[in-house]
């Protein structure tokens, strides 16, 4: 069973994990729960007074970059917090979504390619999902050297519960925007995604 769904988001498909710290140094902000989140990327000129931009165009691009990173990271913090009720992370959820929405029986290599991550990173995710009784690995019928990944029977119900909680969160946040703002955001984000893909 195979299918296609949406393309990877500008942040890949839930790549990596959030970086958390104990204290609140300059450039870090209190976020969901007890987590803190950095509010600029490593190349932000505002992070270093010695490299602060004075050109208005560069200043606006710096601000744009910070907002892109802020939205991605803050969104991810919230998603991780919601999914923690199911002992999942956003990265693990991305694996489950691929299996449910795009087809089970994919090899580990195929899933790693879909997520844009290295094989060892995926193996750790799969180990956790298998331990949590979300998935099972099977020997491929076409290549006994490869393993295919399948959802466990009980995964569907739990995923529906997680979907409901995530939908409530999305509505609480995005519902505060007007239809015009949503259309503008989708248009601008799509353009930025296409520009990033072309470079």
Backbone torsions as a table, in degrees:
resi	resn	phi	psi	omega
1	UNK	NA	122.2	-179.0
2	UNK	-134.8	153.0	176.0
3	UNK	-159.4	170.7	177.3
4	UNK	-125.2	145.8	178.1
5	UNK	-132.6	-139.0	-176.1
6	UNK	-75.3	156.4	177.8
7	UNK	-76.5	163.1	179.4
8	UNK	-57.0	144.7	178.5
9	UNK	-72.9	169.2	178.7
10	UNK	-56.2	-24.1	178.7
11	UNK	-91.4	22.8	-174.1
12	UNK	82.0	-138.2	172.6
13	UNK	-125.9	73.1	-178.1
14	UNK	61.5	56.6	-177.8
15	UNK	-79.2	141.2	171.2
16	UNK	65.3	-176.4	177.9
17	UNK	-118.5	161.2	177.6
18	UNK	-68.9	152.1	176.8
19	UNK	-101.7	121.8	-177.9
20	UNK	-114.0	150.3	178.1
21	UNK	-133.6	165.6	-178.1
22	UNK	-87.9	-36.7	-177.0
23	UNK	-103.4	-173.3	-175.9
24	UNK	-127.9	69.4	178.0
25	UNK	-70.6	171.4	-179.8
26	UNK	-56.0	133.4	179.4
27	UNK	94.3	2.2	178.8
28	UNK	-121.8	151.0	-173.1
29	UNK	-135.0	147.4	173.5
30	UNK	-65.2	132.4	-178.6
31	UNK	-124.4	-155.0	-176.0
32	UNK	-62.9	144.7	178.4
33	UNK	62.3	-133.4	178.0
34	UNK	-102.9	13.7	-176.2
35	UNK	-84.1	157.3	170.0
36	UNK	-123.4	155.9	-173.5
37	UNK	-138.8	135.9	179.0
38	UNK	-73.7	140.3	-172.5
39	UNK	-106.3	12.7	175.2
40	UNK	-148.4	157.6	179.0
41	UNK	-85.7	170.0	-172.4
42	UNK	-68.1	-12.4	-179.2
43	UNK	-108.6	15.9	-178.9
44	UNK	-74.8	121.9	-177.3
45	UNK	-65.7	-24.0	-179.5
46	UNK	-73.6	-13.1	179.3
47	UNK	-73.3	-20.0	-176.8
48	UNK	-131.4	113.2	-178.9
49	UNK	-56.4	-25.9	-178.2
50	UNK	-72.0	-18.1	-177.3
51	UNK	-120.7	18.7	179.8
52	UNK	-61.6	136.9	-178.5
53	UNK	-78.2	140.2	174.5
54	UNK	-109.2	-18.7	178.2
55	UNK	-74.2	128.5	-178.1
56	UNK	-57.1	-38.0	179.6
57	UNK	-64.2	-45.8	-179.3
58	UNK	-67.1	-36.5	177.7
59	UNK	-61.1	-42.4	179.6
60	UNK	-67.5	-38.3	177.8
61	UNK	-66.5	-36.6	176.7
62	UNK	-63.6	-43.6	179.5
63	UNK	-64.5	-40.5	177.5
64	UNK	-59.4	-45.7	-179.5
65	UNK	-62.1	-43.4	179.7
66	UNK	-61.5	-40.9	-179.4
67	UNK	-65.6	-40.7	178.2
68	UNK	-59.5	-47.0	-179.6
69	UNK	-68.1	-40.8	180.0
70	UNK	-60.3	-48.4	-178.7
71	UNK	-60.8	-46.4	-178.4
72	UNK	-61.6	-45.8	-175.7
73	UNK	-73.2	-43.2	179.4
74	UNK	-64.9	-39.0	176.7
75	UNK	-60.9	-43.9	-178.2
76	UNK	-65.4	-38.0	177.3
77	UNK	-59.3	-45.9	-179.5
78	UNK	-64.6	-42.8	179.3
79	UNK	-62.6	-43.7	178.8
80	UNK	-61.9	-38.7	-179.9
81	UNK	-65.2	-42.5	178.5
82	UNK	-64.7	-45.5	-176.9
83	UNK	-72.3	-16.6	179.2
84	UNK	-62.5	-23.6	176.6
85	UNK	-64.7	-19.3	179.2
86	UNK	-110.7	13.3	-176.4
87	UNK	57.5	39.3	179.5
88	UNK	-122.1	160.2	169.1
89	UNK	-116.7	170.1	177.8
90	UNK	-60.3	-36.1	179.8
91	UNK	-66.3	-43.3	177.9
92	UNK	-66.3	-37.6	178.1
93	UNK	-61.9	-36.8	179.4
94	UNK	-61.8	-38.0	177.6
95	UNK	-63.6	-46.9	-179.7
96	UNK	-62.0	-39.4	179.5
97	UNK	-63.7	-39.8	178.6
98	UNK	-62.1	-44.9	-178.4
99	UNK	-66.0	-39.6	-178.5
100	UNK	-77.0	-44.3	-171.1
101	UNK	-91.5	-25.8	-175.5
102	UNK	-115.9	-4.8	174.1
103	UNK	119.7	132.7	176.3
104	UNK	-79.2	175.8	176.2
105	UNK	80.2	13.7	177.8
106	UNK	-78.5	151.4	176.5
107	UNK	-79.7	163.1	177.9
108	UNK	-60.1	-37.6	179.8
109	UNK	-63.6	-41.4	179.9
110	UNK	-64.6	-42.3	-179.6
111	UNK	-66.7	-41.2	178.1
112	UNK	-60.4	-38.9	178.0
113	UNK	-66.3	-39.3	178.7
114	UNK	-62.9	-39.4	-177.1
115	UNK	-84.9	-17.3	-177.7
116	UNK	72.3	36.2	179.9
117	UNK	-124.8	165.7	179.7
118	UNK	-77.4	156.0	-179.3
119	UNK	-55.2	-48.6	-179.5
120	UNK	-59.4	-34.5	178.0
121	UNK	-66.1	-42.3	178.7
122	UNK	-65.1	-39.9	-179.3
123	UNK	-56.8	-41.9	178.4
124	UNK	-63.1	-41.1	177.6
125	UNK	-63.4	-44.5	-179.3
126	UNK	-65.8	-37.1	177.8
127	UNK	-59.7	-44.5	179.4
128	UNK	-66.3	-40.2	179.3
129	UNK	-67.5	-37.3	178.0
130	UNK	-67.6	-41.0	177.9
131	UNK	-63.6	-34.9	179.1
132	UNK	-82.7	5.6	177.4
133	UNK	65.5	32.9	175.8
134	UNK	-91.2	-36.4	-174.3
135	UNK	-135.0	169.8	169.9
136	UNK	-140.7	147.7	177.6
137	UNK	-98.5	137.6	177.5
138	UNK	-129.9	150.3	175.3
139	UNK	-68.9	131.3	-179.9
140	UNK	-64.1	135.9	178.7
141	UNK	-71.8	-26.4	-178.3
142	UNK	-92.5	-21.8	-179.6
143	UNK	-149.8	101.9	-174.1
144	UNK	-67.6	-9.9	176.1
145	UNK	-80.5	-17.0	-177.1
146	UNK	-105.2	154.6	176.3
147	UNK	-115.3	140.0	176.9
148	UNK	-105.1	155.5	-174.1
149	UNK	-113.6	133.5	-176.9
150	UNK	-133.8	146.6	175.8
151	UNK	-75.6	142.4	174.2
152	UNK	-75.4	154.9	-177.7
153	UNK	-55.2	-34.7	-176.8
154	UNK	-80.5	-8.2	-175.1
155	UNK	-68.5	-35.1	-175.4
156	UNK	-58.7	-46.3	-179.1
157	UNK	-64.3	-43.9	-179.2
158	UNK	-67.3	-35.9	177.5
159	UNK	-66.5	-36.0	177.3
160	UNK	-64.0	-38.7	177.7
161	UNK	-65.0	-43.2	178.5
162	UNK	-65.2	-40.8	177.8
163	UNK	-57.3	-41.7	-178.4
164	UNK	-64.3	-43.5	179.5
165	UNK	-66.4	-39.7	178.6
166	UNK	-67.2	-37.6	178.8
167	UNK	-64.8	-38.9	177.5
168	UNK	-62.2	-42.5	178.7
169	UNK	-63.7	-47.5	-179.8
170	UNK	-57.9	-44.0	-178.3
171	UNK	-66.0	-38.3	-179.3
172	UNK	-62.9	-34.9	-178.1
173	UNK	-89.3	-58.3	-174.3
174	UNK	-70.1	-26.3	178.7
175	UNK	-63.4	-17.2	177.8
176	UNK	-78.2	-9.9	-179.7
177	UNK	-94.8	149.7	176.1
178	UNK	-76.6	164.1	178.0
179	UNK	-59.7	-37.8	179.3
180	UNK	-65.8	-40.6	178.3
181	UNK	-64.7	-39.3	178.1
182	UNK	-63.6	-44.9	179.6
183	UNK	-62.8	-42.9	179.9
184	UNK	-63.7	-41.8	-178.9
185	UNK	-64.9	-44.3	179.2
186	UNK	-61.1	-44.2	-179.2
187	UNK	-63.3	-46.6	-179.0
188	UNK	-68.0	-41.3	179.8
189	UNK	-66.0	-38.6	178.1
190	UNK	-64.5	-41.2	178.5
191	UNK	-64.9	-43.1	178.7
192	UNK	-63.3	-41.8	177.7
193	UNK	-59.4	-45.6	-179.5
194	UNK	-65.2	-37.6	177.9
195	UNK	-65.6	-40.2	179.0
196	UNK	-66.1	-38.0	178.9
197	UNK	-66.1	-28.8	-176.8
198	UNK	-83.7	-7.2	-178.5
199	UNK	-105.5	NA	NA
